[in-house]
């Protein structure tokens, strides 16, 4: 069939029509490809949220340890929120008034620096912008916890089933012992009040704190161990007092300094009773050797 339209029959006309078709298909493809990355970013953001955020936050299910993040981008500036997610420790140190107000509202529980990249943060924001309520997976209830087993788990008396490090290596609680516990991590005496039961269970089962994450990688606590620790923390929260670790550190350094002073005193006493010094011995030995050679 021969096309007789005067535009098509001219070389310029045919070129123009072909160009229009090319532009149309390019725009159509661009719309499809632009939708796909947004969807992929939202999916990646959901994965990040479920891995790093669900211990402390919900979307539409209310306050947990931190605020409910439903419509958070309507309450907070997007750029500010991106910076806070990426470097929360630096924003806290800067004395940002919004952060200080949130700390006061949420029991001074600081958001940890999760070492997220800018791409990770953007994916999280895309997810928060596009998400509705996130359905929380209903977990089986924990078994009854035992306070004494929890104390033994904390102090290292009971070895964790997967071989994880006992809590006392980095933390202290209440009056756990004469020298207290570790000081690398915070005092956990009031952790039950600060996190709440649901938040504390989430923090133990889904560890997001950078220092702990490496230690407990592939060494998750069992439900029974979590329940025992929860029972122990609840009891210590009611009966214990914070600050034991600080007092224990003073005792430790005091004993160490007294021991060092005693050691130096013994060395001085022993040294003063020597009949000749080391240099005298060396000179004497050197004189004997020289006489032998002569």
C-alpha positions as CSV (number, residue, x, y, z in Angstrom):
1,X,0.0,0.0,0.0
2,X,1.4,3.3,-1.1
3,X,1.2,6.3,1.4
4,X,0.2,9.5,-0.5
5,X,0.3,12.0,2.4
6,X,2.5,14.9,1.4
7,X,4.3,15.1,4.8
8,X,5.2,11.4,4.7
9,X,6.3,11.5,1.1
10,X,8.9,14.2,1.8
11,X,12.2,13.3,3.4
12,X,11.9,16.0,6.0
13,X,8.4,14.8,6.9
14,X,9.4,11.2,7.3
15,X,12.3,12.3,9.6
16,X,10.0,14.4,11.7
17,X,7.5,11.6,12.2
18,X,10.2,9.1,13.1
19,X,11.7,11.6,15.6
20,X,8.3,12.1,17.3
21,X,7.9,8.3,17.6
22,X,11.3,8.0,19.1
23,X,10.6,10.7,21.7
24,X,7.3,9.0,22.6
25,X,8.8,5.6,23.2
26,X,11.7,7.2,25.2
27,X,9.3,9.0,27.4
28,X,7.2,5.9,27.9
29,X,10.3,3.9,28.8
30,X,11.5,6.7,31.2
31,X,8.2,6.6,33.1
32,X,8.5,2.9,33.6
33,X,12.1,2.9,34.6
34,X,11.6,5.9,37.0
35,X,8.8,4.0,38.7
36,X,10.9,0.8,39.1
37,X,13.8,2.5,41.1
38,X,11.3,4.1,43.4
39,X,9.7,0.8,44.1
40,X,13.1,-0.9,44.6
41,X,14.2,1.9,46.9
42,X,11.0,1.4,49.0
43,X,11.6,-2.3,49.2
44,X,15.2,-1.8,50.2
45,X,14.1,0.7,52.8
46,X,11.6,-1.7,54.2
47,X,14.4,-4.3,54.6
48,X,16.6,-1.7,56.4
49,X,13.7,-0.8,58.6
50,X,12.9,-4.3,59.6
51,X,16.6,-5.0,60.3
52,X,17.6,-1.8,62.1
53,X,14.5,0.0,63.3
54,X,11.8,-2.3,64.5
55,X,13.4,-2.8,67.9
56,X,12.6,0.8,68.8
57,X,10.0,2.1,66.3
58,X,6.7,1.2,64.8
59,X,4.8,2.8,61.9
60,X,1.3,3.3,63.0
61,X,1.3,0.9,66.0
62,X,2.2,3.5,68.7
63,X,5.3,4.4,70.7
64,X,7.8,1.7,71.5
65,X,11.2,2.8,72.7
66,X,11.3,5.7,70.3
67,X,8.5,7.6,68.6
68,X,5.9,6.1,66.1
69,X,7.2,7.0,62.7
70,X,3.9,7.2,60.9
71,X,3.8,10.5,59.0
72,X,7.2,11.4,60.4
73,X,8.1,13.3,57.2
74,X,5.1,15.6,57.8
75,X,6.4,16.4,61.3
76,X,10.1,16.8,60.4
77,X,12.0,18.4,57.7
78,X,13.3,15.8,55.2
79,X,16.9,17.1,55.2
80,X,17.1,17.3,59.0
81,X,15.6,13.7,59.3
82,X,18.2,12.4,56.8
83,X,21.0,13.8,58.8
84,X,19.7,12.6,62.1
85,X,19.2,9.0,60.8
86,X,22.8,9.0,59.3
87,X,24.7,10.6,62.2
88,X,22.5,10.7,65.3
89,X,25.4,10.8,67.7
90,X,26.8,14.0,66.2
91,X,23.4,15.7,66.1
92,X,22.9,14.8,69.8
93,X,26.3,16.2,70.7
94,X,25.5,19.4,68.8
95,X,22.7,20.1,71.3
96,X,20.0,20.2,68.7
97,X,16.8,21.4,70.5
98,X,14.5,18.9,68.7
99,X,16.7,16.0,69.7
100,X,17.1,17.3,73.3
101,X,13.3,17.5,73.6
102,X,12.9,13.9,72.2
103,X,15.5,12.6,74.7
104,X,13.6,14.1,77.5
105,X,10.4,12.6,76.2
106,X,11.8,9.1,75.6
107,X,13.8,8.4,78.8
108,X,17.1,9.6,77.4
109,X,17.5,6.6,75.2
110,X,19.9,7.8,72.5
111,X,19.5,6.5,69.0
112,X,22.8,4.6,68.0
113,X,24.8,5.4,64.9
114,X,24.0,2.5,62.7
115,X,26.7,3.4,60.1
116,X,24.1,3.8,57.3
117,X,25.2,5.2,54.0
118,X,23.5,8.1,52.3
119,X,21.9,5.6,49.9
120,X,20.6,3.6,52.9
121,X,19.1,6.7,54.4
122,X,17.4,7.7,51.2
123,X,15.9,4.2,50.8
124,X,14.5,4.5,54.4
125,X,13.0,7.9,53.6
126,X,11.4,6.6,50.4
127,X,10.0,3.7,52.4
128,X,8.6,6.0,55.1
129,X,7.1,8.3,52.5
130,X,5.3,5.5,50.7
131,X,4.4,3.2,53.5
132,X,1.2,2.7,55.3
133,X,1.0,0.8,58.6
134,X,3.6,-1.9,58.8
135,X,2.1,-5.1,60.1
136,X,4.1,-6.4,63.0
137,X,4.7,-10.2,62.8
138,X,3.1,-11.7,65.9
139,X,5.7,-13.6,67.8
140,X,5.1,-16.5,70.1
141,X,5.0,-15.4,73.8
142,X,8.1,-15.8,75.8
143,X,8.2,-18.7,78.3
144,X,8.2,-17.8,82.0
145,X,11.5,-16.2,83.1
146,X,13.6,-17.1,86.1
147,X,15.4,-14.3,88.0
148,X,18.3,-16.4,89.2
149,X,19.0,-17.9,85.8
150,X,18.8,-14.4,84.4
151,X,21.4,-13.2,87.0
152,X,23.6,-16.2,86.1
153,X,23.3,-15.4,82.4
154,X,24.2,-11.8,83.0
155,X,27.2,-12.6,85.2
156,X,28.5,-15.4,83.0
157,X,27.6,-18.1,85.5
158,X,25.5,-19.8,82.9
159,X,27.0,-20.0,79.4
160,X,24.8,-18.8,76.6
161,X,23.5,-21.6,74.4
162,X,25.1,-20.1,71.2
163,X,28.3,-19.1,73.0
164,X,27.7,-15.3,73.2
165,X,29.7,-13.1,75.6
166,X,28.1,-12.6,79.0
167,X,26.6,-9.1,79.6
168,X,28.9,-8.4,82.6
169,X,31.9,-8.1,80.3
170,X,30.6,-4.7,79.2
171,X,27.7,-3.7,81.5
172,X,26.8,-3.6,85.2
173,X,23.5,-3.6,87.1
174,X,22.5,-2.9,90.7
175,X,24.9,-4.4,93.2
176,X,26.1,-7.3,91.1
177,X,29.4,-7.7,93.0
178,X,32.2,-6.0,94.9
179,X,33.9,-4.7,91.8
180,X,30.7,-4.4,89.7
181,X,30.6,-5.1,86.0
182,X,32.1,-3.7,82.8
183,X,32.1,0.0,81.9
184,X,32.3,-0.2,78.1
185,X,28.5,-0.2,77.9
186,X,25.9,1.7,79.9
187,X,24.7,0.8,83.4
188,X,21.6,-1.4,82.8
189,X,20.0,-1.1,86.3
190,X,17.1,0.9,85.0
191,X,17.0,-0.4,81.4
192,X,13.6,-2.1,82.1
193,X,12.0,1.3,82.8
194,X,13.8,3.1,80.0
195,X,13.0,0.6,77.3
196,X,9.8,-0.9,78.5
197,X,9.1,-4.7,78.3
198,X,8.3,-4.8,74.6
199,X,11.2,-2.5,73.7
200,X,13.7,-4.4,75.8
201,X,12.6,-7.7,74.3
202,X,13.1,-6.3,70.8
203,X,16.5,-4.8,71.7
204,X,17.8,-8.2,73.0
205,X,16.4,-10.3,70.2
206,X,17.2,-7.9,67.4
207,X,20.4,-6.3,68.4
208,X,21.2,-3.0,66.5
209,X,23.8,-1.4,68.7
210,X,27.1,-1.5,66.6
211,X,29.3,-2.7,69.4
212,X,27.0,-5.6,70.3
213,X,26.1,-6.5,66.8
214,X,29.5,-7.8,66.0
215,X,29.8,-9.7,69.3
216,X,26.4,-11.5,68.9
217,X,26.5,-12.0,65.2
218,X,25.1,-15.5,64.6
219,X,24.9,-16.0,68.4
220,X,21.3,-15.0,69.1
221,X,19.8,-15.6,72.5
222,X,17.1,-18.2,72.9
223,X,13.6,-17.2,73.9
224,X,14.2,-18.8,77.4
225,X,17.5,-16.8,77.8
226,X,15.6,-13.6,76.8
227,X,12.8,-14.4,79.3
228,X,15.3,-15.0,82.1
229,X,17.2,-11.8,81.4
230,X,13.9,-9.9,81.2
231,X,12.8,-11.2,84.7
232,X,16.2,-10.3,86.1
233,X,16.2,-6.8,84.7
234,X,12.7,-6.2,86.0
235,X,13.8,-7.2,89.5
236,X,17.0,-5.1,89.4
237,X,15.0,-2.2,88.1
238,X,12.8,-2.3,91.2
239,X,15.5,-3.0,93.8
240,X,18.8,-1.9,92.4
241,X,20.6,1.5,92.3
242,X,22.6,2.9,89.4
243,X,26.2,4.0,89.8
244,X,27.7,0.8,91.1
245,X,30.1,0.6,88.2
246,X,31.5,4.0,89.0
247,X,32.1,3.1,92.6
248,X,33.6,-0.2,91.6
249,X,36.0,1.5,89.2
250,X,37.2,3.8,92.1
251,X,37.8,0.7,94.2
252,X,39.6,-1.0,91.4
253,X,42.0,1.9,90.8
254,X,42.5,2.4,94.5
255,X,43.5,-1.2,95.1
256,X,45.7,-1.1,92.0
257,X,47.5,2.1,93.2
258,X,48.0,0.6,96.7
259,X,49.4,-2.6,95.2
260,X,51.8,-0.6,93.0
261,X,52.9,1.5,96.0
262,X,53.6,-1.6,98.0
263,X,55.6,-3.2,95.2
264,X,57.7,-0.1,94.7
265,X,58.3,0.1,98.5
266,X,59.4,-3.5,98.6
267,X,61.8,-2.9,95.6
268,X,63.3,0.2,97.4
269,X,63.8,-1.8,100.6
270,X,65.5,-4.7,98.7
271,X,67.6,-2.4,96.6
272,X,69.0,-0.4,99.6
273,X,70.2,-3.7,101.2
274,X,72.4,-4.6,98.3
275,X,76.2,-4.4,99.0
276,X,77.1,-3.3,95.5
277,X,75.2,-1.8,92.6
278,X,74.9,-3.4,89.2
279,X,77.4,-0.9,87.8
280,X,79.9,-1.9,90.5
281,X,79.5,-5.5,89.6
282,X,80.1,-4.8,85.9
283,X,83.2,-2.8,86.6
284,X,84.5,-5.5,88.9
285,X,83.9,-8.2,86.4
286,X,85.5,-6.1,83.7
287,X,88.6,-5.7,85.9
288,X,88.9,-9.5,86.5
289,X,88.6,-10.2,82.8
290,X,91.3,-7.6,81.9
291,X,93.7,-9.0,84.6
292,X,93.2,-12.5,83.2
293,X,94.1,-11.4,79.7
294,X,97.2,-9.6,80.9
